[in-house]
């Protein structure tokens, strides 16, 4: 048997690649659902920038989770990133337990941009 080339030594197996893609998809799907549920709790009374932030975060999570469909495969760093986003959303659970936090209410004179 011929020795492995450096590229072959570092290449990920198909199983490992698919396992990372599945784990990233689950973490990103959970993050997107959390963003969608939080966005659903908000109304026009809340700051537009907060609603835009949740919309962009949910969309970015879904795009990142579904990127293997277009050939962009994730490695361990993609899994760490998606798990960190999910963890940050979960650690914020206490503030959202009883509804949308009051600090997101729109009480400023510039209603749509803060």
N, C-alpha and C positions, 0 to 999 in steps of 0.2 A: 504494500500500500504506500502510495506517495505521501510525503509530508504535506500538511496543510499550508496553504499560503496565508500571509497575514490577513488578507481580506476574508478568507474562509474562516479563520479563527474568530474574527469579530462579528461575522454575520449571524443574525438572529435566526433561529429555526422558525418554521411556519407556525408551530404550536405556540412558541413564546410570543411571536408577533400577534397572533390571534388572541392570546390570553391578555396581553397588554391592551389591545384594541377593545376587548370586551369589558375589561375593568374600567378603562377610561370612559367608555360609553355609559356604563352604569353610573359612575360618579358624575358625569356631565348631565345625564338625564335627571338624576336626583337634584342637582343644582338648578337646572332649568325649571323643574317642577316647583321648587321652592320659590324661585323668582316669580314664576307665573302666579302662584298662590298669594304671594305678598303683593304683587301688582293688582290682583283681583280684589284685595282688601282695601286698596286705595281708591279714592274718587278724585274729582277735579278740585276738591278742597285742599289737596296736598300738593306740595311743590312739584313743579314740572320736572325739574332736574333729577329729583329722586325717582320719579316714574321713568324717566329716560334711562337713568342708571340701571334700574332693574330690568328694563326692556333690553338694553344692550348686553347686560351680563347674561341674561337668559339666552339670547340669540347667539352670543359668542360661545356659550357652553354647548349649545346644540351643534353649532358649526364645528367646534373642535372635536366633539364626540363622534360626529358623522364623517370626519375627514378621511378615515380609511376607505370610504366608498369611492374616493377619487384618487387613491393611491398614496396618501400621506399617512404613513404608519407611525404609531407612537412607540416610544421606548419607556424606560423607567422614569425619565424626567417628565414626560407627558402625564404619566400616572401620578407623580408627586404633585405636579401643578394642579391637576383636576381634583385630587384629594384635598389639597390645601384650600381651594376655592369652596369645596363642599364643607370642609371643616369650619371655615370662616363664616359661612352662612348658618351652620348649625350652632356655633357658639353664640350667635346673635339671637338665638331662639327666645331667650328670656324676655327680651324687649318686645317681641312680637306676639307673645303668648296671649295677651288680652286685646289684641287688635293692633292697628297701626300705631306706632309710637307718636306721641304728641309733638315731638320736635320736628316732625315732617309736615306739620300743619302749615298752611300758607298764611302767615300773619304779616308778612313784609309789605311794603308799599309797592315793590316790583313783584307782582304776583306770579309771573311765569318763569323768571330766570334765576331764581335762587333755590 
